[in-house]
Amino acid sequence: QAQLVESGGGLVQVGDSLRLSCTDSGSPFSRYAMGWFRQAPGKEREFVAAISRDRGTTIYADSVKDRFTISRNNAKNTINLQMVSLKPEDTAVYYCAGKVAVGHYTFSAEAQYPYWGQGTQVTVSS
């Protein structure tokens, strides 16, 4: 099964960029469709972005579209989330998640993912 570990979080200023990574040390990474979610203080966890196992399909939440880019490198068992033009409302713990899938399918519902990382904190200061 997937064993996911996020990295790259930190404290940044409004308008800055940050790149999160999620590495899988478990079973063949290329089997998984992957996603990023986030949870702000006092709020429920929400979908951010997702990518299919074949890298052919990506989807984004409206709040991050045109600012965030999800990508994956199956040879390195890693997905990334490149974030630009960060806003205070992007402050949250960011989680990566994985699900065994086929082809070009992506998933945006938290309940669809059985495998989760421990999260990495992103704080955007104004």
Beta strands, then each sheet from edge to edge (+ up, - down):
strand 1: 4-7
strand 2: 10-13
strand 3: 18-24
strand 4: 32-39
strand 5: 46-51
strand 6: 58-60
strand 7: 68-73
strand 8: 78-83
strand 9: 92-100
strand 10: 115-116
strand 11: 120-125
sheet 1: 1+ 3- 8+ 7-
sheet 2: 2+ 11+ 9- 4+ 5- 6+
sheet 3: 2+ 11+ 9- 10+
end
